[in-house]
Amino acid sequence: MNSSRVKICGITRVVDAQQAVNSGADAIGLVFYEPSSRAVDINSAREIAFAAGPLVTVTGLFVNASADRVREVLREVPLQLLQFHGDESAAFCEQFERPYLKAIRMRPDLDVEAAMQPFDRAAGFLLDAYQPGVPGGTGATFDWQRVPVNAPRPIVLAGGLTPDNVAEAMATTGCYGVDVSGGVEASPGIKDSAKVAQFIANAKYPSAKHGAL
């Protein structure tokens, strides 16, 4: 059985990126959304991206950014993957010649498969909890039974994941990967290295026995 892929999002420090990679993270996320407590400027993002190394997927997260803003970041920061968390259209997401994830906020009345259909060129979909007015990072979970069984692209599960529930999340959904930010933090934007390591271990090897935090 293949283990889950793990992305540690909201990285704001080089040391946190290095610790995540050393613990087995497949990807890290850099937030380019200024209202977020985990937002990074371009200079910091570039430093973090290079520190992650060439075999880790460095992801840039945007929320209703302008195309010029996305291109500005791409000129300066070596991103391998884009992640769009707002109301971006498929045409907008596809113009940057990078693989991208389209985030879908799981509103109670949402037809998930219908929401995916316009984004047929997405590399995958990130399913996140819904909270009005908040594009992500809510710390809340959603009903994992709503994850489509036959999605057209790989699904990355987000929303309220922690070292304590990620193994259950994987067992319930069988998702391609998981994404975490607040669930492995000491404070907003500052990762707890022990929680990061435990989360990755529990996500990748859910049947193994790990000590409690």
Backbone as a printed PyTorch tensor [residue, N CA C, xyz], in Angstrom:
tensor([[[  0.8470,  -1.1950,   0.0000],
         [  0.0000,   0.0000,   0.0000],
         [  0.8770,   1.2370,   0.0000]],

        [[  0.5730,   2.1820,  -0.8780],
         [  1.3060,   3.4310,  -0.9040],
         [  0.9040,   4.2920,   0.2830]],

        [[  1.8910,   4.9540,   0.8810],
         [  1.5920,   5.8420,   1.9890],
         [  1.0770,   7.1690,   1.4630]],

        [[  0.4160,   7.8950,   2.3380],
         [ -0.1330,   9.1870,   1.9610],
         [  0.9680,  10.2030,   1.7160]],

        [[  0.7140,  11.1060,   0.7840],
         [  1.6070,  12.2460,   0.5940],
         [  1.1990,  13.3190,   1.5920]],

        [[  2.1880,  14.0310,   2.1150],
         [  1.9370,  15.0080,   3.1680],
         [  2.4950,  16.3680,   2.7770]],

        [[  1.6460,  17.3690,   2.9030],
         [  2.0720,  18.7560,   2.6980],
         [  1.9250,  19.5130,   4.0120]],

        [[  3.0020,  20.1730,   4.4130],
         [  2.9840,  21.0330,   5.5850],
         [  2.8650,  22.4630,   5.0750]],

        [[  1.7330,  23.0920,   5.3550],
         [  1.4510,  24.4070,   4.7920],
         [  1.6770,  25.5060,   5.8280]],

        [[  1.7060,  26.7500,   5.3300],
         [  1.8840,  27.8890,   6.2160],
         [  3.2720,  27.9900,   6.7930]],

        [[  4.2750,  27.5380,   6.0480],
         [  5.6700,  27.6440,   6.5030],
         [  6.1110,  29.1040,   6.4150]],

        [[  6.6920,  29.5980,   7.4940],
         [  7.1610,  30.9920,   7.5150],
         [  8.6440,  31.1090,   7.8440]],

        [[  9.2930,  29.9830,   8.1890],
         [ 10.7000,  30.0340,   8.6010],
         [ 11.4840,  28.9210,   7.9180]],

        [[ 12.7300,  29.2130,   7.6070],
         [ 13.6090,  28.2100,   7.0080],
         [ 13.7250,  26.9900,   7.9060]],

        [[ 13.8810,  27.1980,   9.1870],
         [ 14.0700,  26.0650,  10.0990],
         [ 12.8550,  25.1420,  10.0850]],

        [[ 11.6610,  25.7010,   9.9640],
         [ 10.4620,  24.8590,   9.9230],
         [ 10.3870,  24.0600,   8.6320]],

        [[ 10.8010,  24.6810,   7.5260],
         [ 10.8440,  23.9510,   6.2570],
         [ 11.8130,  22.7900,   6.3370]],

        [[ 12.9860,  23.0310,   6.8770],
         [ 14.0080,  21.9910,   6.9650],
         [ 13.5540,  20.8570,   7.8780]],

        [[ 12.9230,  21.2000,   8.9930],
         [ 12.4460,  20.1610,   9.8990],
         [ 11.3280,  19.3410,   9.2710]],

        [[ 10.4530,  19.9900,   8.5260],
         [  9.3770,  19.2620,   7.8570],
         [  9.9410,  18.2910,   6.8290]],

        [[ 10.8950,  18.7620,   6.0430],
         [ 11.5060,  17.9090,   5.0190],
         [ 12.2490,  16.7510,   5.6740]],

        [[ 12.9880,  17.0380,   6.7210],
         [ 13.7340,  15.9870,   7.4080],
         [ 12.8330,  14.9460,   8.0440]],

        [[ 11.5990,  15.3430,   8.3410],
         [ 10.6320,  14.4120,   8.9270],
         [  9.8520,  13.6310,   7.8710]],

        [[ 10.0770,  13.9640,   6.5920],
         [  9.4580,  13.1950,   5.5190],
         [  8.3580,  13.8920,   4.7520]],

        [[  8.2100,  15.2090,   4.9150],
         [  7.1820,  15.9300,   4.1550],
         [  7.4740,  15.8430,   2.6620]],

        [[  6.4340,  15.6490,   1.8830],
         [  6.5550,  15.6080,   0.4280],
         [  6.4520,  17.0010,  -0.1820]],

        [[  5.7960,  17.9080,   0.5240],
         [  5.5670,  19.2570,   0.0040],
         [  5.4740,  20.2250,   1.1690]],

        [[  5.8040,  21.4780,   0.8780],
         [  5.5740,  22.5500,   1.8370],
         [  4.7560,  23.6340,   1.1500]],

        [[  4.0310,  24.4150,   1.9460],
         [  3.1910,  25.4620,   1.3940],
         [  3.5980,  26.8300,   1.8920]],

        [[  3.6640,  27.7790,   0.9720],
         [  3.9590,  29.1730,   1.2740],
         [  2.7210,  29.9950,   0.9610]],

        [[  2.2800,  30.7980,   1.9160],
         [  1.0260,  31.5320,   1.7860],
         [  1.3000,  32.9520,   1.2930]],

        [[  0.7280,  33.2840,   0.1350],
         [  0.8330,  34.6300,  -0.4270],
         [ -0.5370,  35.3090,  -0.3630]],

        [[ -1.0550,  35.3780,   0.8350],
         [ -2.3650,  35.9930,   1.0960],
         [ -2.1810,  36.8570,   2.3270]],

        [[ -2.0780,  38.1420,   2.1220],
         [ -1.6320,  39.0560,   3.1690],
         [ -2.4660,  39.0210,   4.4510]],

        [[ -3.7890,  38.8430,   4.3970],
         [ -4.5450,  38.8030,   5.6570],
         [ -4.2070,  37.6080,   6.5490]],

        [[ -3.5530,  36.6080,   6.0130],
         [ -3.2410,  35.4140,   6.8020],
         [ -2.0990,  35.6730,   7.7800]],

        [[ -2.2150,  35.0890,   8.9560],
         [ -1.1260,  35.1740,   9.9340],
         [  0.0860,  34.3620,   9.4960]],

        [[ -0.0810,  33.5680,   8.4450],
         [  1.0170,  32.7330,   7.9420],
         [  1.5740,  33.2600,   6.6160]],

        [[  1.2100,  34.4650,   6.2420],
         [  1.6890,  35.0320,   4.9810],
         [  3.1930,  35.2880,   5.0390]],

        [[  3.8440,  35.1110,   3.8900],
         [  5.2830,  35.3750,   3.7800],
         [  5.5190,  36.3830,   2.6590]],

        [[  6.5790,  37.1640,   2.8100],
         [  6.9540,  38.0640,   1.7230],
         [  7.8210,  37.3030,   0.7220]],

        [[  8.0810,  37.9190,  -0.4010],
         [  8.7850,  37.2260,  -1.4780],
         [ 10.2070,  36.8410,  -1.0770]],

        [[ 10.9020,  37.7090,  -0.3980],
         [ 12.2820,  37.3970,  -0.0210],
         [ 12.3440,  36.2060,   0.9220]],

        [[ 11.4690,  36.1920,   1.9190],
         [ 11.4370,  35.0550,   2.8480],
         [ 11.0310,  33.7800,   2.1240]],

        [[ 10.0400,  33.9060,   1.2320],
         [  9.5700,  32.7380,   0.4960],
         [ 10.6840,  32.1320,  -0.3500]],

        [[ 11.4570,  32.9740,  -1.0070],
         [ 12.5440,  32.4660,  -1.8370],
         [ 13.5670,  31.7110,  -0.9900]],

        [[ 13.9060,  32.2640,   0.1550],
         [ 14.8700,  31.6120,   1.0430],
         [ 14.3490,  30.2580,   1.5220]],

        [[ 13.0880,  30.2290,   1.9030],
         [ 12.4830,  28.9760,   2.3660],
         [ 12.4370,  27.9560,   1.2350]],

        [[ 12.0650,  28.3930,   0.0440],
         [ 11.9430,  27.4740,  -1.0920],
         [ 13.2660,  26.8090,  -1.4180]],

        [[ 14.3390,  27.5740,  -1.4330],
         [ 15.6410,  26.9860,  -1.7250],
         [ 16.0890,  26.0610,  -0.5970]],

        [[ 15.7330,  26.3860,   0.6380],
         [ 16.1250,  25.5450,   1.7730],
         [ 15.4290,  24.1880,   1.7340]],

        [[ 14.2600,  24.1240,   1.0970],
         [ 13.5070,  22.8650,   1.0520],
         [ 14.1970,  21.8070,   0.2020]],

        [[ 14.9960,  22.2320,  -0.7720],
         [ 15.6940,  21.2770,  -1.6210],
         [ 14.9160,  20.9460,  -2.8840]],

        [[ 15.5890,  20.3300,  -3.8620],
         [ 14.9920,  20.1560,  -5.1920],
         [ 13.9510,  19.0580,  -5.3070]],

        [[ 13.8660,  18.1580,  -4.3540],
         [ 12.9410,  17.0380,  -4.4840],
         [ 11.7050,  17.1800,  -3.5990]],

        [[ 11.4800,  18.3770,  -3.1250],
         [ 10.2880,  18.6800,  -2.3290],
         [  9.4280,  19.6580,  -3.1280]],

        [[  8.1320,  19.4100,  -3.1870],
         [  7.2360,  20.2580,  -3.9590],
         [  6.9130,  21.5270,  -3.1650]],

        [[  7.4750,  22.6310,  -3.6350],
         [  7.2140,  23.9200,  -2.9940],
         [  5.9630,  24.5250,  -3.6340]],

        [[  4.9640,  24.7790,  -2.8040],
         [  3.6350,  25.1810,  -3.2710],
         [  3.3410,  26.6100,  -2.8530]],

        [[  2.8160,  27.3970,  -3.7720],
         [  2.3980,  28.7570,  -3.4660],
         [  0.8960,  28.8510,  -3.3790]],

        [[  0.3830,  29.3550,  -2.2500],
         [ -1.0540,  29.4500,  -2.0170],
         [ -1.5170,  30.8900,  -2.2550]],

        [[ -2.5390,  31.0360,  -3.0890],
         [ -3.0860,  32.3420,  -3.4340],
         [ -4.5980,  32.3420,  -3.2150]],

        [[ -5.1310,  33.5090,  -2.8530],
         [ -6.5640,  33.6690,  -2.6630],
         [ -7.0210,  34.8970,  -3.4490]],

        [[ -7.6530,  34.6510,  -4.5810],
         [ -8.1630,  35.7390,  -5.4240],
         [ -7.1020,  36.7970,  -5.7250]],

        [[ -5.8860,  36.3450,  -5.9440],
         [ -4.8020,  37.2610,  -6.3050],
         [ -4.9490,  37.6850,  -7.7650]],

        [[ -4.3420,  38.7930,  -8.1140],
         [ -4.3020,  39.1890,  -9.5170],
         [ -3.2950,  38.3210, -10.2620]],

        [[ -3.4680,  38.2220, -11.5630],
         [ -2.5050,  37.4640, -12.3660],
         [ -1.1240,  38.0850, -12.2630]],

        [[ -1.0530,  39.4100, -12.1900],
         [  0.2420,  40.0780, -12.0650],
         [  0.9310,  39.7000, -10.7610]],

        [[  0.1600,  39.5730,  -9.6940],
         [  0.7490,  39.1820,  -8.4080],
         [  1.2970,  37.7630,  -8.4690]],

        [[  0.5590,  36.8510,  -9.0640],
         [  1.0470,  35.4740,  -9.1830],
         [  2.3260,  35.4380, -10.0040]],

        [[  2.3590,  36.1730, -11.1020],
         [  3.5600,  36.1890, -11.9450],
         [  4.7320,  36.8340, -11.2240]],

        [[  4.4720,  37.8460, -10.4310],
         [  5.5460,  38.4740,  -9.6510],
         [  6.1950,  37.4580,  -8.7200]],

        [[  5.3800,  36.6770,  -8.0410],
         [  5.9080,  35.6530,  -7.1470],
         [  6.6860,  34.6000,  -7.9350]],

        [[  6.1290,  34.1660,  -9.0560],
         [  6.7870,  33.1260,  -9.8520],
         [  8.1380,  33.5750, -10.3960]],

        [[  8.2950,  34.8490, -10.6550],
         [  9.5910,  35.3410, -11.1340],
         [ 10.6670,  35.2230, -10.0710]],

        [[ 10.2730,  35.2760,  -8.8020],
         [ 11.2540,  35.3540,  -7.7210],
         [ 11.3670,  34.0770,  -6.8840]],

        [[ 10.3280,  33.2830,  -6.8680],
         [ 10.2800,  32.1270,  -5.9720],
         [ 10.1250,  30.8500,  -6.8040]],

        [[ 10.9890,  29.8480,  -6.5990],
         [ 10.9070,  28.6120,  -7.3850],
         [  9.7640,  27.7030,  -6.9100]],

        [[  8.5590,  28.0040,  -7.3590],
         [  7.3880,  27.2030,  -7.0050],
         [  7.1830,  26.1030,  -8.0320]],

        [[  6.9160,  24.8950,  -7.5540],
         [  6.5970,  23.7850,  -8.4550],
         [  5.0950,  23.5690,  -8.6140]],

        [[  4.3210,  24.1210,  -7.6890],
         [  2.8830,  23.8750,  -7.6710],
         [  2.1860,  25.1260,  -7.1700]],

        [[  1.0410,  25.4410,  -7.7850],
         [  0.2090,  26.5470,  -7.3290],
         [ -1.0480,  25.9920,  -6.6710]],

        [[ -1.5510,  26.7230,  -5.6950],
         [ -2.7570,  26.3060,  -4.9730],
         [ -3.6730,  27.5130,  -4.8830]],

        [[ -4.8610,  27.3840,  -5.4600],
         [ -5.7930,  28.5000,  -5.5260],
         [ -6.9690,  28.2600,  -4.5810]],

        [[ -7.1410,  29.1700,  -3.6250],
         [ -8.1140,  28.9970,  -2.5460],
         [ -9.3000,  29.9390,  -2.6350]],

        [[ -9.4000,  30.7070,  -3.7020],
         [-10.4890,  31.6740,  -3.8000],
         [-11.5340,  31.2700,  -4.8130]],

        [[-12.0180,  32.2760,  -5.5360],
         [-13.0660,  32.0590,  -6.5230],
         [-12.4970,  32.0430,  -7.9420]],

        [[-11.2570,  31.6400,  -8.0760],
         [-10.5770,  31.6660,  -9.3680],
         [-11.2660,  30.7220, -10.3660]],

        [[-11.3220,  31.1650, -11.6210],
         [-11.8590,  30.3220, -12.6850],
         [-10.7870,  29.3560, -13.1710]],

        [[-11.2220,  28.3560, -13.9080],
         [-10.2610,  27.4220, -14.4930],
         [ -9.3100,  28.1450, -15.4310]],

        [[ -9.8230,  29.0690, -16.2270],
         [ -8.9620,  29.8080, -17.1590],
         [ -7.8960,  30.5910, -16.4120]],

        [[ -8.2630,  31.1800, -15.2930],
         [ -7.2800,  31.9130, -14.5030],
         [ -6.1890,  30.9680, -13.9950]],

        [[ -6.5900,  29.8440, -13.4380],
         [ -5.6340,  28.9160, -12.8380],
         [ -4.6670,  28.3300, -13.8620]],

        [[ -5.1270,  28.1920, -15.0960],
         [ -4.3480,  27.4930, -16.1120],
         [ -3.3470,  28.3740, -16.8530]],

        [[ -3.3740,  29.6780, -16.6350],
         [ -2.5630,  30.5780, -17.4460],
         [ -1.0920,  30.6530, -17.0390]],

        [[ -0.7210,  30.0520, -15.9130],
         [  0.6260,  30.2600, -15.3770],
         [  1.6120,  29.1500, -15.7350]],

        [[  1.1690,  28.1610, -16.4780],
         [  2.0230,  27.0730, -16.9370],
         [  2.7040,  26.3530, -15.7730]],

        [[  1.9240,  26.1370, -14.7200],
         [  2.3590,  25.3550, -13.5710],
         [  1.2330,  24.3990, -13.2060]],

        [[  1.5510,  23.2130, -12.6990],
         [  0.5000,  22.3730, -12.1350],
         [ -0.1930,  23.1300, -10.9970]],

        [[ -1.4820,  22.8700, -10.8110],
         [ -2.1610,  23.5710,  -9.7240],
         [ -3.1720,  22.6770,  -9.0280]],

        [[ -3.3930,  22.9920,  -7.7550],
         [ -4.4780,  22.4230,  -6.9710],
         [ -5.5760,  23.4630,  -6.8670]],

        [[ -6.8180,  23.0410,  -7.0330],
         [ -7.9460,  23.9390,  -6.7810],
         [ -8.5880,  23.5390,  -5.4670]],

        [[ -8.6100,  24.4720,  -4.5380],
         [ -9.2410,  24.2150,  -3.2490],
         [-10.7590,  24.3410,  -3.3800]],

        [[-11.4540,  23.4310,  -2.7480],
         [-12.9120,  23.4460,  -2.7100],
         [-13.3380,  23.4480,  -1.2510]],

        [[-14.0460,  24.4880,  -0.8710],
         [-14.5250,  24.6100,   0.5030],
         [-15.8600,  23.8750,   0.6150]],

        [[-15.9300,  22.9650,   1.5570],
         [-17.0120,  21.9950,   1.6010],
         [-18.2650,  22.5590,   2.2900]],

        [[-18.9240,  23.4960,   1.6020],
         [-20.2090,  24.0000,   2.0930],
         [-21.1990,  22.8440,   2.2430]],

        [[-22.0830,  22.9260,   3.2210],
         [-23.0210,  21.8210,   3.4430],
         [-23.8570,  21.4710,   2.2170]],

        [[-24.2050,  22.4660,   1.3930],
         [-25.0810,  22.2240,   0.2480],
         [-24.3160,  22.0250,  -1.0620]],

        [[-22.9930,  21.9180,  -0.9860],
         [-22.1740,  21.8710,  -2.2040],
         [-22.2450,  20.5160,  -2.8970]],

        [[-22.4240,  20.5400,  -4.2120],
         [-22.2600,  19.3450,  -5.0440],
         [-20.7830,  19.2800,  -5.4080]],

        [[-20.0340,  18.4490,  -4.7190],
         [-18.5790,  18.4430,  -4.8310],
         [-18.1280,  18.0690,  -6.2410]],

        [[-18.7260,  17.0470,  -6.7970],
         [-18.3100,  16.6110,  -8.1290],
         [-18.6190,  17.6770,  -9.1750]],

        [[-19.7290,  18.3670,  -9.0400],
         [-20.0540,  19.4410,  -9.9750],
         [-19.0540,  20.5870,  -9.8420]],

        [[-18.6070,  20.8640,  -8.6170],
         [-17.6340,  21.9350,  -8.3950],
         [-16.2830,  21.6020,  -9.0290]],

        [[-15.9800,  20.3360,  -9.1450],
         [-14.7130,  19.9140,  -9.7370],
         [-14.7110,  19.9960, -11.2710]],

        [[-15.8690,  19.8460, -11.8720],
         [-15.9450,  19.6550, -13.3200],
         [-15.2490,  20.7340, -14.1530]],

        [[-15.3560,  22.0230, -13.8260],
         [-14.7060,  23.0210, -14.6890],
         [-13.1870,  22.9500, -14.6700]],

        [[-12.6190,  22.3150, -13.6420],
         [-11.1770,  22.3140, -13.4550],
         [-10.5640,  20.9970, -13.9240]],

        [[-10.8630,  20.6490, -15.1780],
         [-10.4380,  19.3470, -15.6780],
         [ -8.9360,  19.2700, -15.9320]],

        [[ -8.2410,  20.4050, -15.8870],
         [ -6.7880,  20.3970, -16.0470],
         [ -6.0430,  20.5650, -14.7230]],

        [[ -6.7630,  20.5790, -13.6320],
         [ -6.1140,  20.6670, -12.3240],
         [ -5.2940,  19.4140, -12.0620]],

        [[ -4.1850,  19.5790, -11.3500],
         [ -3.3960,  18.4140, -10.9440],
         [ -4.1110,  17.6430,  -9.8440]],

        [[ -4.9430,  18.3360,  -9.0900],
         [ -5.6930,  17.7020,  -8.0170],
         [ -6.5960,  18.7150,  -7.3520]],

        [[ -7.3590,  18.2370,  -6.3800],
         [ -8.2760,  19.0920,  -5.6320],
         [ -7.9610,  18.9870,  -4.1510]],

        [[ -7.9980,  20.1390,  -3.4910],
         [ -7.8330,  20.1730,  -2.0440],
         [ -9.1870,  20.4690,  -1.4260]],

        [[ -9.6810,  19.5530,  -0.6120],
         [-10.9780,  19.7120,   0.0380],
         [-10.7600,  20.2390,   1.4490]],

        [[-11.3780,  21.3780,   1.7350],
         [-11.1650,  22.0570,   3.0080],
         [-12.5000,  22.3510,   3.6650]],

        [[-12.4670,  22.5450,   4.9720],
         [-13.6830,  22.8860,   5.7050],
         [-14.1850,  24.2590,   5.2830]],

        [[-15.4880,  24.4430,   5.4010],
         [-16.1120,  25.7100,   5.0170],
         [-16.4570,  26.5240,   6.2460]],

        [[-16.0500,  27.7850,   6.2070],
         [-16.4830,  28.7610,   7.2030],
         [-16.6890,  30.0700,   6.4690]],

        [[-17.8760,  30.6800,   6.5800],
         [-18.1570,  31.8900,   5.8120],
         [-17.0900,  32.9660,   6.0140]],

        [[-16.6050,  33.5090,   4.8890],
         [-15.6590,  34.6080,   4.9370],
         [-14.2290,  34.2290,   5.2180]],

        [[-13.9530,  32.9390,   5.3960],
         [-12.5860,  32.4950,   5.7080],
         [-12.1630,  31.5070,   4.6250]],

        [[-11.1000,  31.8220,   3.8480],
         [-10.7310,  30.9570,   2.7270],
         [-10.0350,  29.6630,   3.1190]],

        [[ -9.6020,  29.5320,   4.3460],
         [ -8.9220,  28.3120,   4.7700],
         [ -8.3080,  28.5200,   6.1350]],

        [[ -7.6560,  27.4640,   6.6430],
         [ -7.0020,  27.5810,   7.9350],
         [ -7.9550,  27.7560,   9.0940]],

        [[ -9.1560,  27.1760,   8.9800],
         [-10.1680,  27.3690,  10.0150],
         [ -9.9190,  26.5030,  11.2450]],

        [[ -9.1890,  25.4090,  11.0840],
         [ -9.0010,  24.4790,  12.1830],
         [-10.1790,  23.5510,  12.3830]],

        [[-11.1580,  23.6230,  11.4880],
         [-12.3560,  22.7850,  11.5880],
         [-12.2910,  21.6450,  10.5850]],

        [[-12.9220,  20.5380,  10.9180],
         [-13.0410,  19.4220,   9.9980],
         [-14.3910,  19.5000,   9.2840]],

        [[-14.5690,  18.6310,   8.2950],
         [-15.8840,  18.4590,   7.6700],
         [-16.1730,  16.9640,   7.6270]],

        [[-17.3540,  16.6240,   7.1840],
         [-17.7610,  15.2220,   7.1320],
         [-16.9550,  14.4890,   6.0590]],

        [[-16.0220,  13.6580,   6.4760],
         [-15.1380,  12.9720,   5.5200],
         [-15.8890,  12.0020,   4.6150]],

        [[-17.1090,  11.6260,   4.9880],
         [-17.9000,  10.7540,   4.1270],
         [-18.2960,  11.4540,   2.8270]],

        [[-18.1530,  12.7710,   2.7830],
         [-18.5080,  13.5280,   1.5820],
         [-17.3990,  13.5220,   0.5280]],

        [[-16.2600,  12.9930,   0.8440],
         [-15.1690,  12.9370,  -0.1330],
         [-15.5690,  11.9870,  -1.2640]],

        [[-15.5610,  12.4580,  -2.5130],
         [-15.9770,  11.5920,  -3.6270],
         [-15.0900,  10.3550,  -3.7570]],

        [[-15.7080,   9.2530,  -4.0460],
         [-14.9720,   7.9980,  -4.2010],
         [-14.2450,   7.9620,  -5.5410]],

        [[-14.8850,   8.4750,  -6.5770],
         [-14.3150,   8.4100,  -7.9270],
         [-14.0400,   9.8140,  -8.4700]],

        [[-13.2340,  10.5700,  -7.7530],
         [-12.8970,  11.9230,  -8.2000],
         [-12.0430,  11.8590,  -9.4620]],

        [[-12.1600,  12.8620, -10.3550],
         [-11.4050,  12.8370, -11.6010],
         [ -9.9200,  13.1000, -11.4260]],

        [[ -9.5280,  13.6330, -10.2900],
         [ -8.1290,  13.9320, -10.0080],
         [ -7.8240,  13.5530,  -8.5630]],

        [[ -6.5470,  13.4040,  -8.2080],
         [ -6.2080,  13.0940,  -6.8190],
         [ -6.7560,  14.1450,  -5.8540]],

        [[ -7.1330,  13.6790,  -4.6770],
         [ -7.6880,  14.5700,  -3.6620],
         [ -6.7220,  14.6930,  -2.4950]],

        [[ -6.4930,  15.9390,  -2.0920],
         [ -5.7240,  16.2490,  -0.8940],
         [ -6.7210,  16.7120,   0.1620]],

        [[ -6.6850,  16.0710,   1.3050],
         [ -7.6250,  16.3660,   2.3770],
         [ -7.0250,  17.3990,   3.3200]],

        [[ -7.8110,  18.4170,   3.6660],
         [ -7.3820,  19.4520,   4.6000],
         [ -8.5300,  19.7450,   5.5560]],

        [[ -8.2700,  20.6290,   6.4900],
         [ -9.3200,  21.0570,   7.3990],
         [ -9.2960,  20.3440,   8.7330]],

        [[ -8.7200,  20.9790,   9.7340],
         [ -8.7780,  20.4580,  11.0930],
         [ -7.9730,  19.2000,  11.3480]],

        [[ -7.0310,  18.8830,  10.4910],
         [ -6.2300,  17.6750,  10.6910],
         [ -5.1610,  17.9100,  11.7630]],

        [[ -4.9010,  16.8710,  12.5370],
         [ -3.9100,  16.8960,  13.6120],
         [ -3.1850,  15.5510,  13.6360]],

        [[ -2.1100,  15.4490,  14.4160],
         [ -1.4770,  14.1320,  14.5650],
         [ -2.4470,  13.0810,  15.1080]],

        [[ -3.4450,  13.5140,  15.8760],
         [ -4.3580,  12.5670,  16.5080],
         [ -5.4310,  12.0210,  15.5750]],

        [[ -5.7950,  12.7800,  14.5340],
         [ -6.9000,  12.3080,  13.6940],
         [ -6.5070,  11.9990,  12.2570]],

        [[ -5.2550,  12.2360,  11.8790],
         [ -4.8970,  12.0750,  10.4690],
         [ -4.9580,  10.6190,  10.0200]],

        [[ -4.5970,   9.6770,  10.8870],
         [ -4.6790,   8.2710,  10.4910],
         [ -6.1290,   7.8650,  10.2390]],

        [[ -7.0300,   8.3230,  11.0860],
         [ -8.4550,   8.0420,  10.8820],
         [ -8.9460,   8.6840,   9.5940]],

        [[ -8.4840,   9.9050,   9.3300],
         [ -8.8850,  10.6000,   8.1060],
         [ -8.4710,   9.8130,   6.8740]],

        [[ -7.2700,   9.2960,   6.8880],
         [ -6.7760,   8.5180,   5.7590],
         [ -7.5460,   7.2080,   5.6160]],

        [[ -7.8180,   6.5680,   6.7400],
         [ -8.5630,   5.2960,   6.6920],
         [ -9.9760,   5.5060,   6.1710]],

        [[-10.5630,   6.6500,   6.5090],
         [-11.9340,   6.9370,   6.1080],
         [-12.0390,   7.3200,   4.6430]],

        [[-11.0870,   8.1120,   4.1660],
         [-11.2050,   8.6970,   2.8280],
         [-10.3290,   8.0380,   1.7750]],

        [[ -9.2060,   7.4680,   2.1680],
         [ -8.2640,   6.9230,   1.1940],
         [ -7.6840,   7.9680,   0.2730]],

        [[ -7.6230,   9.2120,   0.7240],
         [ -7.1580,  10.3020,  -0.1250],
         [ -5.6990,  10.1260,  -0.5350]],

        [[ -5.3740,  10.7440,  -1.6510],
         [ -4.0050,  10.7530,  -2.1570],
         [ -3.0500,  11.4120,  -1.1770]],

        [[ -3.5100,  12.4870,  -0.5170],
         [ -2.6250,  13.2160,   0.3750],
         [ -3.3870,  14.0210,   1.3990]],

        [[ -2.6320,  14.5750,   2.3330],
         [ -3.2020,  15.4130,   3.3870],
         [ -2.3950,  16.6980,   3.4870]],

        [[ -3.0680,  17.7370,   3.9450],
         [ -2.4710,  19.0640,   4.0680],
         [ -2.7860,  19.5820,   5.4630]],

        [[ -1.7560,  20.0760,   6.1570],
         [ -1.9540,  20.5660,   7.5200],
         [ -1.2040,  21.8640,   7.7210]],

        [[ -1.7720,  22.7060,   8.5560],
         [ -1.0980,  23.9510,   8.9300],
         [ -1.2340,  24.1530,  10.4330]],

        [[ -2.3920,  24.6200,  10.8760],
         [ -2.5760,  24.9240,  12.2910],
         [ -2.4490,  23.7220,  13.2060]],

        [[ -2.7560,  22.5410,  12.7130],
         [ -2.7240,  21.3470,  13.5570],
         [ -1.3490,  20.9050,  13.9830]],

        [[ -0.3020,  21.5280,  13.4430],
         [  1.0650,  21.1750,  13.8360],
         [  1.8470,  22.4180,  14.2580]],

        [[  1.1400,  23.4000,  14.7900],
         [  1.7900,  24.6560,  15.1510],
         [  1.8950,  24.8570,  16.6610]],

        [[  2.9550,  25.5850,  17.0500],
         [  3.0860,  26.0820,  18.4100],
         [  2.3240,  27.3930,  18.5590]],

        [[  2.3140,  28.1780,  17.4760],
         [  1.5510,  29.4200,  17.3670],
         [  1.4020,  29.6940,  15.8800]],

        [[  0.4880,  30.5750,  15.4640],
         [  0.2720,  30.7810,  14.0290],
         [  1.5520,  31.0940,  13.2630]],

        [[  1.8630,  30.2260,  12.2860],
         [  3.0450,  30.4090,  11.4630],
         [  4.3100,  29.7910,  12.0200]],

        [[  4.2770,  29.3360,  13.2580],
         [  5.4510,  28.7250,  13.8920],
         [  5.1470,  27.2540,  14.1280]],

        [[  5.8770,  26.3930,  13.4460],
         [  5.5860,  24.9640,  13.5500],
         [  6.2210,  24.3480,  14.7940]],

        [[  5.5530,  23.3340,  15.3160],
         [  6.0510,  22.5250,  16.4200],
         [  6.6970,  21.2930,  15.7970]],

        [[  8.0060,  21.1690,  15.9120],
         [  8.7190,  20.1040,  15.1870],
         [  8.2520,  18.7160,  15.6070]],

        [[  7.9160,  18.5330,  16.8680],
         [  7.4500,  17.2210,  17.3250],
         [  6.0920,  16.8810,  16.7190]],

        [[  5.2070,  17.8690,  16.6670],
         [  3.8890,  17.6400,  16.0670],
         [  4.0080,  17.3710,  14.5700]],

        [[  4.9030,  18.0940,  13.9110],
         [  5.1090,  17.8630,  12.4720],
         [  5.5710,  16.4310,  12.2350]],

        [[  6.5650,  15.9930,  12.9920],
         [  7.0870,  14.6370,  12.8200],
         [  6.0240,  13.5900,  13.1100]],

        [[  5.2370,  13.8090,  14.1610],
         [  4.1930,  12.8420,  14.5190],
         [  3.0990,  12.7980,  13.4650]],

        [[  2.7220,  13.9690,  12.9610],
         [  1.6950,  14.0280,  11.9150],
         [  2.1380,  13.2570,  10.6830]],

        [[  3.3560,  13.4980,  10.2380],
         [  3.8540,  12.8260,   9.0330],
         [  3.9210,  11.3250,   9.2480]],

        [[  4.4160,  10.9120,  10.4040],
         [  4.4950,   9.4760,  10.6900],
         [  3.1120,   8.8380,  10.7020]],

        [[  2.1440,   9.4890,  11.3340],
         [  0.8030,   8.9130,  11.4270],
         [  0.0790,   8.9160,  10.0840]],

        [[  0.3970,   9.9020,   9.2310],
         [ -0.2230,   9.9560,   7.9070],
         [  0.3550,   8.9030,   6.9810]],

        [[  1.6680,   8.7400,   7.0350],
         [  2.3270,   7.8290,   6.0990],
         [  2.2560,   6.3690,   6.5460]],

        [[  2.2530,   6.1520,   7.8340],
         [  2.2690,   4.7850,   8.3460],
         [  1.1850,   4.6420,   9.4180]],

        [[ -0.0790,   4.7520,   9.0310],
         [ -1.1620,   4.7930,  10.0150],
         [ -1.3350,   3.5220,  10.8180]],

        [[ -0.8330,   2.4160,  10.3240],
         [ -1.0010,   1.1520,  11.0860],
         [  0.0960,   0.9560,  12.1200]],

        [[  1.1500,   1.7880,  12.0590],
         [  2.2400,   1.6590,  13.0250],
         [  1.8110,   2.2760,  14.3510]],

        [[  2.5110,   1.9090,  15.3740],
         [  2.1930,   2.4560,  16.6960],
         [  3.1620,   3.5950,  16.9850]],

        [[  2.6030,   4.7450,  17.3000],
         [  3.4070,   5.9140,  17.6170],
         [  3.0510,   6.3870,  19.0080]],

        [[  4.0260,   6.8950,  19.6920],
         [  3.7990,   7.4090,  21.0300],
         [  2.9200,   8.6380,  21.0140]],

        [[  2.2290,   8.8310,  22.0910],
         [  1.3780,  10.0230,  22.1970],
         [  2.2340,  11.2670,  22.3290]],

        [[  1.6830,  12.3820,  21.8740],
         [  2.3930,  13.6580,  21.9830],
         [  2.3950,  14.1190,  23.4310]]])
